Amino acid sequence: MNKLKAVHFIHEYLISPTNPIKVCLIGAGGTGNRVLTELATMNEALTALGHGGVQVTLFDDDIIKIANFGRQRFSRSETGLYKAAALINRCNRFFGTNWKAVTQKFTMNAYSVLTQEMAANIYISCVDTVKARFDIAKIIKCIKTVAEHQRDEPLYWLDFGNSRDSGQAILATVGEIEQPKSTKYLPVGELAFITEEYHDLLWQSEKGDNTSTCSLAEALQNQDLYINGSLAEMGCSLLWNLFRDGMIENKGFFHNLKNFRTLPIKIRPLSYPA
């Protein structure tokens, strides 16, 4: 007898929400600025289908520098502006959205207090360091404890990461999502955080070199020209499939742009020891 295919069914609130789904995008760099554009495109498609769409808040405290031109979608006239503010203003003007920019890091303040802007249904992280990912995981879990069963309850976390010409996008649930009964599929309600499933590999991959670059030529030594865009499109396609089909059988992918290979990450039941 063949085994049932493991899948994840979307949280019922996200199928036909009365209000736009709150999305918190963390990071406005190489991948983050591309993801923002893809989210705007997705919002247009969702609303055209009668869905509530998405409401995005972008977190980033970095400013636009000369090294960002070319690989990131900034103009020279925006030099010195906050990345988050420049991108959100442009997006709102072009798409007619009312999205928000927070020109601060996604972190608790000096008093360990969570701000209202940090509450969301979906978190998308496009950060450079392993520590930042673990900090995000901790914050999302904290928000879950205070916002559970509320409209802004955290439900999913999509994390992007990349090296020079390879990367990955991995979707996780924030806790367990109730699944429908099925005789055709094996519904999986909990998808592990990247910080849990790949804990040791993440720390081993940390380069520890955060030296800033001063030109596009130097930046291209660290990240290839098209890796961010290809990751953003494929990662947002994962979210789109979740909305459009109501279920997914892959929770992410590993992507290598150098040899044009992409490997899906199949959904499977968690089997961590108690």
C-alpha positions in Angstrom: 0.0 0.0 0.0 1.4 3.4 -1.0 2.0 5.9 1.8 -0.1 9.0 1.8 1.5 12.2 0.5 2.3 14.6 3.4 0.8 18.1 2.9 0.0 21.2 4.9 -3.4 22.9 4.6 -3.5 26.7 5.1 -4.9 28.2 8.3 -8.6 28.7 7.8 -8.5 32.4 8.7 -6.2 33.1 5.7 -8.6 31.6 3.2 -11.1 34.4 3.1 -10.2 37.0 5.8 -12.5 40.0 6.4 -9.4 42.3 6.6 -6.0 42.2 4.8 -3.6 39.6 6.2 -0.9 41.3 8.2 2.6 40.6 6.9 5.8 41.6 8.7 8.8 41.8 6.2 12.1 42.0 8.0 15.0 43.3 6.0 15.0 45.6 2.9 18.3 44.5 1.4 19.0 42.4 -1.7 16.3 39.9 -1.1 13.9 42.0 1.0 13.4 44.7 -1.6 12.6 42.1 -4.2 10.2 40.3 -1.9 8.3 43.6 -1.2 7.6 43.9 -5.0 6.5 40.3 -5.2 4.1 40.9 -2.2 2.6 43.9 -4.0 2.0 41.8 -7.1 0.5 39.0 -4.9 -1.7 41.6 -3.2 -3.1 42.7 -6.6 -3.8 39.2 -7.6 -5.5 38.2 -4.3 -7.8 41.2 -4.2 -8.7 40.6 -7.9 -9.9 37.2 -6.7 -12.0 38.6 -3.9 -9.5 38.0 -1.2 -8.7 40.6 1.5 -5.1 40.8 0.3 -2.1 41.6 2.5 -1.0 44.6 4.6 2.8 44.8 4.9 5.0 46.4 7.5 8.7 46.6 6.5 11.4 46.7 9.2 14.9 47.9 8.4 17.2 50.5 10.0 19.8 50.6 7.2 20.3 53.6 4.8 20.9 53.5 1.1 24.5 53.6 0.1 26.4 53.6 -3.2 27.1 49.9 -3.0 23.4 49.2 -3.1 22.9 50.6 -6.6 22.4 48.0 -9.4 21.9 44.9 -7.2 19.2 46.5 -5.1 16.4 48.6 -6.6 17.4 52.1 -5.4 18.2 55.2 -7.4 21.1 57.6 -6.7 18.7 60.3 -5.7 17.7 58.1 -2.7 21.2 58.0 -1.3 21.1 58.5 2.4 17.4 57.7 2.9 16.2 54.8 4.9 15.8 51.7 2.8 12.4 50.8 4.3 11.0 54.3 3.9 12.1 54.7 0.3 10.8 51.3 -0.7 7.4 51.6 1.0 6.8 55.1 -0.3 7.5 54.0 -3.8 5.3 50.9 -3.4 2.4 52.9 -2.0 2.6 55.4 -4.8 2.8 52.8 -7.6 0.3 50.2 -6.3 -2.0 52.5 -4.2 -1.3 50.5 -1.0 -1.1 51.9 2.5 1.8 49.8 3.7 4.1 51.0 6.5 7.8 51.4 7.0 9.5 51.0 10.4 13.1 52.4 10.2 14.3 50.3 13.1 15.5 46.8 13.6 13.0 44.1 14.3 13.8 43.8 18.0 12.4 44.4 21.4 13.2 47.8 22.7 15.5 48.6 25.6 12.7 47.6 28.0 12.1 44.3 26.3 8.7 45.5 25.1 7.1 44.4 21.9 5.6 47.1 19.7 2.2 46.9 18.0 3.8 47.0 14.5 5.5 43.7 15.3 2.3 41.7 15.4 1.4 39.9 12.2 0.0 36.7 10.7 2.9 36.1 8.5 6.6 36.9 9.1 9.1 37.0 6.2 12.8 37.4 7.2 15.5 38.4 4.8 18.4 38.9 7.2 22.2 38.5 6.9 23.2 36.8 10.2 22.3 33.6 12.0 21.9 35.6 15.3 19.2 37.7 13.7 17.3 34.6 12.8 17.4 33.2 16.3 16.3 36.6 17.7 13.4 36.7 15.2 12.4 33.2 16.3 12.4 34.2 19.9 10.3 37.4 19.2 7.7 35.5 17.1 7.2 33.0 19.9 6.8 35.8 22.4 4.2 37.5 20.2 2.4 34.2 19.8 1.9 34.0 23.6 0.2 37.4 23.8 -1.7 37.4 20.5 -3.0 33.8 20.3 -6.6 33.6 19.1 -6.5 37.2 18.1 -6.7 38.7 14.5 -2.9 39.4 14.5 -2.0 36.0 15.8 1.4 34.8 14.3 0.7 31.8 12.0 3.6 31.4 9.6 7.3 32.4 9.2 9.0 32.3 5.8 12.8 32.7 6.1 15.1 33.6 3.2 18.9 33.1 3.2 21.7 33.0 0.7 25.4 33.0 0.0 27.0 34.2 -3.2 25.1 32.1 -5.7 22.9 29.8 -3.7 20.3 30.0 -1.0 17.0 28.7 0.4 13.6 29.7 1.5 11.9 27.7 4.2 8.3 28.1 5.5 7.4 27.2 9.1 4.3 27.4 11.2 4.2 29.3 14.5 2.9 26.4 16.6 0.5 23.8 15.2 -2.1 24.7 12.6 -5.3 22.6 12.9 -5.7 20.4 9.8 -8.8 18.9 8.2 -9.2 15.2 8.1 -8.3 13.5 4.8 -8.2 10.1 3.4 -6.2 11.2 0.4 -3.4 13.1 2.1 -1.4 13.0 5.4 -2.1 16.5 6.8 0.8 18.0 8.8 -0.1 20.8 11.1 3.4 21.8 12.3 6.3 22.8 10.2 9.5 23.4 12.2 11.4 26.7 12.5 14.6 26.8 10.5 16.3 27.6 13.8 15.2 24.3 15.2 15.5 22.0 12.2 18.8 23.4 11.0 20.2 24.7 14.3 23.7 23.3 14.0 24.1 23.9 10.3 23.1 27.5 10.7 25.8 28.3 13.2 28.4 26.4 11.1 27.5 28.5 8.1 28.0 31.8 9.9 31.0 33.5 8.3 31.3 36.2 10.9 32.4 38.8 8.4 30.1 41.8 8.4 32.5 44.2 6.7 30.5 46.7 4.6 31.3 47.2 1.0 31.7 50.5 -0.8 30.9 49.7 -4.4 28.7 47.4 -6.5 31.8 45.6 -7.7 32.7 44.7 -4.1 29.1 43.7 -3.3 29.1 41.3 -6.2 32.0 39.4 -4.6 29.6 38.5 -1.8 26.3 38.0 -3.6 25.8 37.4 -7.3 23.6 39.8 -9.3 20.5 37.6 -9.7 20.5 35.3 -6.6 18.2 37.6 -4.6 15.6 38.1 -7.3 15.4 34.4 -8.1 15.0 33.5 -4.4 12.3 36.2 -3.9 10.2 35.0 -6.8 10.3 31.4 -5.9 9.8 32.0 -2.2 6.8 34.2 -2.8 5.5 31.6 -5.2 5.4 29.2 -2.3 3.2 31.6 -0.4 1.0 32.2 -3.5 0.5 28.4 -3.9 -0.6 28.2 -0.2 -3.2 31.0 -0.8 -4.3 29.8 -4.2 -4.5 26.1 -3.7 -5.1 26.0 0.1 -2.3 23.5 0.6 1.3 22.8 -0.2 3.4 19.6 -0.4 6.8 21.4 -0.2 7.7 23.8 2.6 10.6 25.4 0.8 13.6 24.8 -1.4 17.3 24.9 -1.8 18.4 26.9 -4.8 21.7 27.0 -6.6 21.9 29.6 -9.4 25.4 28.6 -10.5 24.3 25.2 -11.8 20.6 26.1 -12.1 19.5 23.4 -9.7 16.6 23.7 -7.3 15.7 21.0 -4.7 12.3 21.1 -3.0 12.0 20.5 0.7 9.1 18.0 1.2 6.7 18.3 4.1 7.0 15.5 6.6 5.6 15.0 10.1 7.8 16.2 12.9 9.7 13.4 14.6 11.7 15.2 17.3 12.2 13.3 20.5 9.9 14.3 23.3 
